[in-house]
Amino acid sequence: MINVTRPFLPPLEEYNAYTASIWERVWLTNNGPLVNQLEASLKQYLGMDHLLFLSNGTIALQIAIKALDLTGEIITTPFSYVATTSSIVWENCTPVFVDIDRSSLNINPALIEAAITEKTSAILATHVFGNPCDIDAIAQIARKHDLKVIYDAAHCFGTTYKGKSVFNYGDISTTSFHATKLFHTTEGGAVFTPSAQLHNKMAQLRNFGHITPETFGVAGINGKNSEFHAAMGLCNLKYIDDILADRKRVVDAYLQQLEGLNLTTIQTTPDSGFNYAYMPVVFENNAITMKVIKAMNEKDIYPRRYFYPCLSTLNYVNKYDTPVSMDISQRIICLPVYHAMPQEIIDQVCSIIEETIS
């Protein structure tokens, strides 16, 4: 079976060395030494001053919304994973959907201002497939209307914008370290912020609101992660440059073989460094898309309909007209991409696509 991705696993003996140290200390969670080591290593690798390792990427979004004291309406994208919208609803805010740009698949900044009302408190945008949003345009709109900016950067490990990690932008950026991600800790996530004050507040929020063992500053939750997850992250971080390079090899091979066929992919943002985390392709119509999926499934290959359905169709949100997102979500799939993926699988996937759509 060939799935849309396959988690990278480090050499078992390297992971076992970390777990042996956990056994020696009998310190399993609650801000242990491996968690602190992973945070320090990530700061160094990413060039960040403030980040917190969390239990998952959804908690990261919820903590970001809570830390910024957001209320009322949050402008967001209809083209993302459901956690982006659900986190807004979970925190008792109202998602307001703004349609996407047809080329980048990110939220269209030209449509944001028309959606702003007196109830708007923030913009929560997703860097889709690791492709940065129009960060400068969003920042300009946010400054003009005194809005906060959160970036759902779940796909963005290794992505840069203007020479810096894309996690540097916005009031808060969030990411996922789920097993399906390019860099993973089995389960996990993180928040990033340029603000020391916000960092300290989010540190309290992830740990029940503790300031000291006996004093509390805010109403917090349990967003911590364990030593075992940190151990996986520390192992995987040693191989991240190789993982990034090999993802580029796979995606470049796809692009070369699919060139000239009746399909499109995303247009990457200028001044950005793409991380090749995903290989999205958009077909001519929904019927062809489903035909391609069926043909692949018959060969035990399982691409993914990222992102389907369009989030503006969810039954717990207000309805908005998002025609571009509705259209793209009917015609897009992500092809299998993972570290050390053999060329023959790329050849097979491309052959199925060519035979099906020609």
N, C-alpha and C positions, 0 to 999 in steps of 0.2 A: 504494500500500500504506500502511495506517495501522497502525503498530505501537503497543505499549503505551506507548512514550515515544519522544521524539526529542531527541537532545542539543542543548542550546543552543550556538550558535557565535557568537562575537563578530565584529565587523567584521574582515575579513581584514587590512586595513591596520594595525589595532591589534596583531594578533598578529605581523605581519611586522616591526613596529617593535621588538618584543622580540627576535625571532630575529636581526635585524640586529645588535643589541647582543651577542648570543651569538657571532656570527661575528667581531665586532671583538675580543672578549676571548679567543676560542678556549677557553672554559671551559664544558664541556658538562655536567658532573656533579660529584660529590664536594663537596656543600655549597657550591654556587656562590652568587653574589650574588642571583640571582632567587629561589632557594630561601629564602634568608634574608629577602628582602623579602616573599615570600609568607607566611612564618611570622609575621613582624611584623605584616603587614596583617590576617591572620586573628586573631591575638591581640587586636588593637584592635577589630575588628568583633565578635568573639564575647565580649569581656570576659574573656579567659583570661590566666593568667600562664604556663602551661606547656603547650606543644604541640609535636609533632614531625611534620613532613611526611614521609610514607612512600611506598613504591612501590605499595601497594594496601591494601585494608581487611582482607584475610586475614592478611597479614604483621602488621598492627596487632594483631589478636587474638592471634596467636602470640607476639609480643613482650610483650604485656600478661601473658599466662600465664607466660611465662619470667621477666619482671621481678619478679613476685610470688612466685616460687619455689613455684608450686602443684604439689601432688602428689595422688595418690589420686583422690577423687571430686569432681566439680564439678557442682553442681545447675544445670540449664539448661532451656530451653524446647524443646518438640518442634515449635513453630510459628515457623520462621525459615528463612532461606536455609541451605543445607547447610554453608556455610563456618563457621557458628557451632559446629556439632557437630564437623565435621572438624578444626577447629583444636584442640579439646580432645583428640581422639584423636591428632592429629599430635604433640602435646606429651606423649604417654604418660600422659594422665590419662583417667579414666573418666567419660563423661557420664551423669548421673542425671536422667531426665526428670520434670519436674513439669508437670502439665496447666495449661491456660490458662483465663483468665476468658472467658466467652462474650461479654461485651459489649466489653471493651477489646481482646481477642485477645492480651493480654500474659500472662506467667506469673502464676499465681494465688498471691499471697503466703500465703493461708490454707492452702495445701497444702505449703508449703516445709518447715516444721519437721518434719513427719512423714517427710520424705526425708533428714533429716540423720543421719549416722552418725559414728562416731569417725574415719572416713576422709575426711570432707567437709572440703575446704579453701577452697571459694569458691562464690559464686553468679555465674553468667554469664547475664544476662537481656538480651533484645532489646526495644528500644522499637519495637514493630511498626508499620510504615507511618508512622513519625515520631510516634507517639502514646506519650507517656511512660508507663513502668511506674508502679506504686504505689511510688515511690521511698522515701517515708518508712517504709512498712511493711517494705520490704526492708532498709533501713538498720537498723531496730530489730532485726530478726531477726539480721542480720550481727553487730551489736554484742553481742547476747545470747550468741551461739555462737562469737564470735571468728573470723568468716569474712571473707574478702576479697570485694569486689564489683567485677565488671567489667560494664560495659554495652556491648553491641553496639548502637551508635547509628548504624549505617550509613545509616539513612533520615532522620537528624535534623538536617541542616543547616537552621538557621533556627527549630528548635523550642525553645521556652522552658519552664521549669518554675519557678514562683514568681518570675517576673521575670528569671531568669538563663538563659543557654544551658544546655540539658540536658546538654551536655558537661561541665559543672562537677561532676556527681554521680558517686558511686562512687569506689573507689580509682583506677581507670583507666576512661576511656571511649574507645571506638574508633569510627572512622567510615570510610566509603568515599567516595572522590572519583572513582569509576568514571564512564564516559561516560553511563551510564543515570541517574545521580543528579542531583538538583536543582541542586547545585553540583558541578562536575566539573573535573578537571585532565587529562582524557582517560583516564588511569589514575592511581590514587593513593589515598591514605588518610592517616589521622592518628591519633595517640594524644594523650590529654589527661589530666592528673592535677593535683590540688591540691598534690602533694608534689614539692618541688625534688629530693629524694633520688631518687625514682622517675624523675623526668624525666632526671636525669643518667645513671642506670643504663640507661634505654631509649635514650638518645642513643648510649651505647656499644654496646648490643645491635644497633642498626640499622647500625652501621659497623664490623663485624668485631670489636668489642670494643676498638677503639683508645681509649686515653687521650691519647697523643701518637703521632706517626708511628712510634715505635719501642717503645712500651709498651702493654700490653693489660691490661684490668681484668677482662673476662668473656669467655666464649666467645660471640662475636657472629655475626651473619649480615649479608648485604647487603640491608638494607631501605631504602636511600636512593632518592631520586627525582631526576630530571634537571632541567636548566634549561628544557628545552622544555615539560615538564609544568608546571613552576612558571609559565612564561609564560602558558600557557592559564588557569591558576588566577587569575593577576593580572588578565588580561583579563576573565574571567567575574565576578570579585568586584565589578567596577565596576557590573555589571548585576543583582546579586543581589536588591536590593529590588524591582526591576521583575519579576524572575522569580517571586519569592514572591507578589507581588500578582496576577500573571496566573494562577498556579496556583490561587489562591483563587477567582478569577473562574470558572475552568473547573470546579472541584469544586462551587462553589455552584450553578452552572448545572445540573450533573448532579443534585444533591440536589433542586433545585426540580422538575425534570422527572420524576424517578423517585418523587417523593413519592406515596404511596397505592398503589404497586405491591407485590406480595407478595415483598419482598426486604428485607434489612437491611444496614446498614453499621456501622462501628465507633462506639463511644461514646467520645468524647475524655475524657481524664483531667482532673478539676477542677484549677484553678490552673495550667493549661498553655496555651501558645500553640502551636497546631497549624501545621504548615508546608505542608499540602496537597500533599505530595509524591506521594501515591497516591490513587486512588479505588476502594477495595475494595467489592464488593457480594457479599452472601451470599444465594443462592437457596434455594428450599424443599427441594430434593433434588438429588442428583447427576445424575439424568436430565435435569432442567430445565437445570442448569448446562451439561452437555455439548450440549444442544440449542441454548442461547444461543451457545455458542462456535462451533458448526457454522454457525449462521445468520450470525454475524458474519464468519467465515472466507469464506463464500460471497460476501460483499461486499468481500473483501480487507481486512478489519479484524481485527487480531490482539491480543486481550486476552491476559493472562498468568495462569496458575493459580498465583498467589502465595498461600500456599506449599503446594506439592504436590510430592512426597508428604510426609506427616507424618514428621518426622525419627526418631521412635521406631520406624519400620519399616525403617530402614537395616540392611543386612546385616552391618555391622561394629560394631554397638552392642548392648548388652544390651536385652532387651525390657521395656517398661513399659506399663502400662495408662493410656492418655491419651485417653479417649473424646471429650472436647470437641474437642481438636486433630484427632483422626481425623475427626470429623464435619465440622468447619469446613473442613478441607483438601479435602474432597470437594465442597464447595458454594460455594467462593469463587473469584472472579476479580477482577483489577484492570483497570479500563477505561482506555483511552488517555487520557493526560494529558501535555501538554507546553506549553512557552511559545508564546504566539501561536497556540494551537489555534483554528481557526475555529469559530464557533457552529454552522455547518451540520454539522460532524462530530459535535459533541455531540448535535445534533438527530437525526442519522442513527443513532447508537449507541443513544440512548434509544428511538427508534422501533422498532428491531430488538428490543430487550429487551421493550418493551410488547407487540408483536405476537407474540413467541414465548411469553411466559409467560401471556398473557391467555386 
